Amino acid sequence: MKSLFLICICSFLIINSNHLLSQVEEGENTKIPVIDKAEEPWELREDEEDDEKKNEAHWAGFDIGFGILLNDKFSNEFEDNVYWENEIGKSLTMSFNFFEYKIPIYRHFFGLTTGIGFGFSIFDLKDNYVLAHNADTVYAVNDPIQNYKTNYLSVVHFSIPLLLEFAAKKTSERSFYFSAGVVGSVRVGSSMTLKGKYDNGDKFNNQTISKFQLNPFTVDGVVRTGYYHFGGFVAYNLLPLFKKDKTVPIHPIRFGLSYNF
């Protein structure tokens, strides 16, 4: 009986050992999927980059509008210096804002927007006034002989904004935005342009390049708002257009439409 019992136990062990060996052999040939850990950081980085791109500002794009010369009482009438009353419909302002960056303050809703812009403003004078200046003053004289089709002062500048911006979404797509703050500018060029015809029918286009006692720096109080790619802006020059004591205080106000990239 004992020998029979031992034979049964040995047979059981041999059968189970063969089964275990077959599983091990099959396991050696089984392909186990391996996750490439190197891919995960790259995918995470792509997601992080997308999040950064989604937090878009609303500065880069084109601005176009009109400008009005105002006195220190916010009026466009200059009683003692009527030559500063400009033709609003011919006084244009345009700018190309080619760089923007937004610093988040609270998620995507609030942020601080800055960037770089390049633009110019044209202030067309009424009647036949022509700018004149010396070391102490700047003014305009009315030409009693020649009629001008256009007689305007143009100012070219680079700008850097500092705006507190609210945006309804991370991306500009189908998003409402509102921003307010200041835009500092440095003048890089200015000129007076006279266009018209002589009595014999010949056309003329005369340009005088000069600083005209203009302030080299300007600071505008700015409000910008809009939806998606389109919006509007208003900018009021907090500093006088010309240097102090060179003429009466003149503060241009500009307004118009904007197209955001």
C-alpha positions as CSV (number, residue, x, y, z in Angstrom):
1,M,0.0,0.0,0.0
2,K,2.8,2.4,0.9
3,S,4.5,1.8,-2.5
4,L,1.2,2.3,-4.3
5,F,0.7,5.6,-2.4
6,L,4.2,6.8,-3.3
7,I,3.7,6.0,-6.9
8,C,0.5,8.1,-7.0
9,I,2.2,11.1,-5.4
10,C,5.1,10.9,-7.8
11,S,2.8,10.7,-10.8
12,F,0.9,13.8,-9.6
13,L,4.1,15.8,-9.2
14,I,5.4,14.8,-12.6
15,I,2.2,15.8,-14.4
16,N,2.0,19.2,-12.6
17,S,5.6,19.9,-13.2
18,N,5.2,19.3,-17.0
19,H,2.2,21.7,-17.0
20,L,4.2,24.4,-15.2
21,L,7.1,24.0,-17.6
22,S,4.8,24.3,-20.6
23,Q,3.4,27.6,-19.2
24,V,6.9,28.9,-18.6
25,E,7.9,28.0,-22.2
26,E,4.8,29.7,-23.6
27,G,5.5,32.8,-21.4
28,E,9.0,33.1,-23.0
29,N,7.4,33.5,-26.4
30,T,4.6,35.8,-25.3
31,K,4.9,39.5,-26.3
32,I,4.1,41.9,-23.5
33,P,3.2,45.4,-24.7
34,V,5.6,48.0,-23.3
35,I,4.7,51.6,-22.9
36,D,7.4,54.0,-24.1
37,K,7.9,56.3,-21.2
38,A,9.9,58.7,-23.4
39,E,6.7,59.5,-25.3
40,E,4.7,60.7,-22.3
41,P,6.9,63.8,-21.5
42,W,6.7,64.8,-25.2
43,E,2.9,64.6,-25.2
44,L,2.7,66.5,-21.9
45,R,5.0,69.2,-23.3
46,E,2.7,69.5,-26.4
47,D,-0.3,69.9,-24.1
48,E,1.5,72.6,-22.1
49,E,2.5,74.4,-25.3
50,D,-1.1,74.4,-26.5
51,D,-2.2,75.8,-23.1
52,E,0.3,78.6,-23.5
53,K,-0.8,79.4,-27.0
54,K,-4.4,79.4,-25.9
55,N,-3.8,82.3,-23.5
56,E,-3.9,84.8,-26.2
57,A,-3.7,88.6,-26.0
58,H,-5.6,91.1,-28.1
59,W,-3.0,93.6,-29.3
60,A,-1.4,92.1,-32.5
61,G,-3.2,93.3,-35.6
62,F,-4.2,96.4,-37.5
63,D,-5.7,99.6,-36.2
64,I,-7.3,102.3,-38.4
65,G,-9.3,105.4,-37.4
66,F,-9.4,109.1,-37.1
67,G,-7.8,111.8,-34.9
68,I,-9.0,115.0,-33.4
69,L,-6.9,117.8,-31.8
70,L,-8.3,118.8,-28.5
71,N,-7.4,121.6,-26.1
72,D,-7.0,121.2,-22.3
73,K,-10.8,121.7,-22.0
74,F,-11.5,118.6,-24.2
75,S,-12.8,120.8,-27.0
76,N,-11.7,120.9,-30.6
77,E,-12.3,124.7,-30.9
78,F,-9.2,126.9,-30.4
79,E,-10.5,130.4,-30.1
80,D,-7.1,132.2,-30.1
81,N,-5.3,129.6,-32.2
82,V,-7.8,128.5,-34.9
83,Y,-5.1,127.0,-37.0
84,W,-5.0,123.9,-34.6
85,E,-8.6,123.0,-35.6
86,N,-8.1,120.0,-37.9
87,E,-10.2,118.3,-40.6
88,I,-11.4,115.2,-38.8
89,G,-12.4,113.3,-41.9
90,K,-8.9,113.7,-43.4
91,S,-7.0,113.1,-40.1
92,L,-6.2,109.4,-40.2
93,T,-4.4,107.1,-37.8
94,M,-3.0,103.7,-38.7
95,S,-0.9,101.2,-36.8
96,F,0.5,97.7,-37.3
97,N,0.9,95.9,-34.0
98,F,3.3,93.0,-34.8
99,F,4.1,91.5,-31.4
100,E,2.1,90.7,-28.3
101,Y,2.5,88.9,-25.0
102,K,0.1,88.3,-22.2
103,I,1.1,87.6,-18.6
104,P,-1.7,85.7,-16.8
105,I,-3.0,87.2,-13.5
106,Y,-6.0,85.1,-12.9
107,R,-6.4,82.1,-15.2
108,H,-7.3,83.2,-18.7
109,F,-9.8,85.8,-17.5
110,F,-7.4,88.6,-16.4
111,G,-3.9,89.3,-17.6
112,L,-1.3,92.0,-18.4
113,T,-0.8,92.6,-22.1
114,T,2.3,94.1,-23.7
115,G,3.8,94.1,-27.2
116,I,5.3,96.3,-29.9
117,G,3.5,98.4,-32.5
118,F,4.5,100.7,-35.4
119,G,2.1,103.4,-36.7
120,F,1.5,107.0,-37.9
121,S,-1.0,109.7,-37.4
122,I,-2.0,112.4,-39.9
123,F,-3.6,115.7,-38.7
124,D,-5.0,117.7,-41.6
125,L,-5.2,121.4,-40.9
126,K,-8.2,123.4,-42.0
127,D,-8.1,126.1,-44.7
128,N,-4.6,126.8,-46.1
129,Y,-2.6,126.8,-42.9
130,V,1.1,125.8,-43.0
131,L,3.2,125.0,-40.0
132,A,6.0,127.3,-39.0
133,H,8.4,127.1,-36.0
134,N,11.5,128.6,-34.4
135,A,13.5,127.9,-31.3
136,D,10.7,129.3,-29.0
137,T,7.4,128.5,-30.6
138,V,5.4,126.6,-33.2
139,Y,2.4,127.9,-35.0
140,A,0.7,128.0,-38.4
141,V,0.2,130.8,-41.0
142,N,-2.5,131.0,-43.6
143,D,-1.3,131.1,-47.1
144,P,-3.4,133.8,-48.9
145,I,-2.1,132.9,-52.4
146,Q,-2.0,129.1,-52.7
147,N,-5.0,126.8,-52.3
148,Y,-4.0,123.4,-50.9
149,K,-5.8,120.1,-51.5
150,T,-4.2,118.7,-48.4
151,N,-2.0,120.3,-45.8
152,Y,-1.2,117.9,-43.0
153,L,1.2,117.1,-40.2
154,S,2.3,113.4,-40.0
155,V,3.9,111.8,-37.0
156,V,5.5,108.3,-37.1
157,H,6.1,106.3,-33.9
158,F,6.9,103.0,-32.2
159,S,4.6,102.0,-29.3
160,I,4.7,99.6,-26.3
161,P,1.4,98.9,-24.5
162,L,0.7,98.0,-20.9
163,L,-2.9,97.0,-20.7
164,L,-5.0,95.1,-18.1
165,E,-7.0,92.7,-20.2
166,F,-10.2,90.7,-19.5
167,A,-11.0,87.8,-21.9
168,A,-14.0,85.5,-21.8
169,K,-11.9,82.6,-23.3
170,K,-8.3,81.4,-23.6
171,T,-8.3,81.7,-27.3
172,S,-9.5,84.7,-29.3
173,E,-11.8,82.6,-31.3
174,R,-15.4,83.7,-30.6
175,S,-14.2,85.4,-27.5
176,F,-15.2,88.8,-26.0
177,Y,-12.3,91.0,-24.7
178,F,-11.9,94.3,-22.9
179,S,-8.6,96.0,-22.1
180,A,-7.6,99.3,-20.6
181,G,-4.3,100.9,-19.7
182,V,-1.5,103.0,-21.3
183,V,0.5,103.0,-24.5
184,G,3.9,104.6,-24.5
185,S,5.3,105.8,-27.8
186,V,8.5,107.3,-29.1
187,R,8.5,109.5,-32.2
188,V,10.8,108.4,-35.0
189,G,9.7,110.8,-37.7
190,S,7.5,113.8,-38.6
191,S,6.8,116.0,-41.6
192,M,4.5,118.6,-43.1
193,T,3.0,117.7,-46.5
194,L,1.4,120.2,-48.9
195,K,-0.5,119.0,-52.0
196,G,-2.3,121.0,-54.7
197,K,-2.2,122.6,-58.1
198,Y,-0.5,125.8,-59.3
199,D,-2.4,128.2,-61.5
200,N,-1.0,126.7,-64.7
201,G,-2.4,123.3,-63.7
202,D,0.9,121.7,-62.6
203,K,0.5,119.5,-59.5
204,F,2.8,119.8,-56.6
205,N,3.6,117.6,-53.6
206,N,5.9,119.4,-51.2
207,Q,7.2,117.8,-47.9
208,T,9.1,119.4,-45.1
209,I,10.8,117.0,-42.7
210,S,11.2,118.6,-39.3
211,K,10.6,117.9,-35.5
212,F,8.3,121.0,-35.4
213,Q,8.8,121.2,-31.6
214,L,6.9,117.9,-31.2
215,N,7.1,116.0,-28.0
216,P,9.5,113.1,-28.5
217,F,7.5,110.8,-26.2
218,T,3.7,110.3,-25.8
219,V,1.6,108.4,-23.3
220,D,-1.9,107.5,-24.3
221,G,-4.7,106.3,-22.1
222,V,-6.3,103.5,-24.1
223,V,-9.4,101.4,-24.1
224,R,-9.8,98.5,-26.4
225,T,-12.8,96.1,-26.7
226,G,-14.2,93.7,-29.2
227,Y,-15.3,90.2,-30.2
228,Y,-13.1,87.6,-32.0
229,H,-11.0,89.3,-34.7
230,F,-12.8,92.6,-34.7
231,G,-12.9,95.4,-32.2
232,G,-12.6,99.1,-31.5
233,F,-10.2,101.4,-29.7
234,V,-10.1,104.9,-28.2
235,A,-6.7,106.5,-27.3
236,Y,-6.3,109.9,-25.6
237,N,-2.9,111.5,-25.4
238,L,-2.1,112.3,-21.8
239,L,0.9,114.4,-22.7
240,P,0.8,117.5,-25.0
241,L,1.5,116.9,-28.6
242,F,4.1,119.7,-28.7
243,K,6.8,120.5,-26.1
244,K,5.8,122.6,-23.1
245,D,5.4,126.3,-23.6
246,K,5.9,126.1,-27.4
247,T,2.2,126.5,-28.1
248,V,-1.1,126.0,-26.3
249,P,-1.7,122.5,-24.9
250,I,-2.9,120.1,-27.5
251,H,-4.0,116.6,-26.7
252,P,-5.0,114.4,-29.7
253,I,-7.7,111.8,-29.3
254,R,-7.8,108.9,-31.7
255,F,-10.5,106.3,-32.3
256,G,-11.3,103.6,-34.8
257,L,-11.6,99.9,-35.6
258,S,-9.1,97.1,-35.1
259,Y,-8.5,93.7,-36.6
260,N,-6.8,91.2,-34.3
261,F,-4.6,88.4,-35.6
